[in-house]
C-alpha cells in the first residue's frame, strides 16, 4: 500500500505523520485531510506527489511529499 493510499484509507480521520522536511530535519505532525473550514479561496498549486493536510496543533494547512514520509500513525512506511 502506498502512502497516498494509506492516507485515503483513513477516511478523513486524524492521523500522525513523521516526515523529513526540505531542510533535512524530521517533523512529527498530527493532522487531517479534507478540512475546508479555514480555506480562503484560491487555487491549489501543489503537484500530485504532495499531500495537503490541516495541522491540528498549528491550526494551519501544511503539506509534505509522499516520498519523504517515514511513519504514519507510528507504523513505518
C-alpha positions as CSV (number, residue, x, y, z in Angstrom):
1,X,0.0,0.0,0.0
2,X,1.4,3.4,-1.0
3,X,1.5,6.4,1.4
4,X,-1.3,8.1,-0.6
5,X,-3.5,5.0,-0.4
6,X,-2.9,4.7,3.3
7,X,-3.9,8.3,3.9
8,X,-7.0,7.9,1.7
9,X,-8.0,4.7,3.6
10,X,-8.2,6.7,6.9
11,X,-11.3,8.4,5.6
12,X,-10.6,11.9,6.9
13,X,-9.7,10.7,10.4
14,X,-6.9,12.3,12.4
15,X,-3.5,10.8,11.9
16,X,0.1,11.4,12.8
17,X,2.7,11.6,10.2
18,X,6.5,11.8,10.5
19,X,8.4,13.0,7.5
20,X,11.7,14.7,6.5
21,X,11.4,18.4,5.7
22,X,13.2,20.1,2.8
23,X,15.9,21.4,5.2
24,X,16.6,17.8,6.3
25,X,15.0,17.9,9.8
26,X,12.4,15.4,10.9
27,X,8.9,16.6,11.8
28,X,6.0,14.8,13.6
29,X,2.6,16.3,12.9
30,X,-1.0,15.5,14.0
31,X,-3.2,16.3,11.0
32,X,-6.3,15.5,9.0
33,X,-7.2,15.7,5.3
34,X,-10.4,17.2,4.0
35,X,-10.7,20.2,6.3
36,X,-12.3,23.1,4.4
37,X,-13.3,25.4,7.3
38,X,-10.3,27.6,7.1
39,X,-10.0,27.9,3.3
40,X,-9.8,31.4,1.9
41,X,-10.2,30.6,-1.8
42,X,-7.6,30.4,-4.5
43,X,-6.2,27.6,-6.5
44,X,-4.2,24.5,-5.4
45,X,-0.7,25.0,-6.6
46,X,0.9,21.7,-5.5
47,X,1.7,18.7,-7.6
48,X,0.4,15.1,-7.4
49,X,3.3,13.9,-5.3
50,X,2.4,16.3,-2.4
51,X,-0.3,15.9,0.2
52,X,-2.0,18.9,1.8
53,X,-3.3,18.4,5.3
54,X,-4.6,20.6,8.2
55,X,-2.1,20.6,11.1
56,X,-4.2,20.4,14.3
57,X,-1.6,22.0,16.6
58,X,-0.8,25.0,14.4
59,X,-4.3,25.3,13.0
60,X,-2.9,25.9,9.6
61,X,-2.6,24.0,6.3
62,X,0.7,22.2,5.7
63,X,2.0,19.9,3.0
64,X,4.5,17.1,2.7
65,X,5.9,15.0,-0.1
66,X,4.9,11.3,-0.2
67,X,8.4,10.2,-0.7
68,X,9.6,11.9,2.5
69,X,7.2,10.1,4.8
70,X,8.8,7.9,7.4
71,X,5.8,6.8,9.5
72,X,2.0,7.2,9.5
73,X,0.4,6.5,12.9
74,X,3.7,5.1,14.3
75,X,3.8,2.5,11.5
76,X,6.9,2.6,9.3
77,X,6.1,3.1,5.6
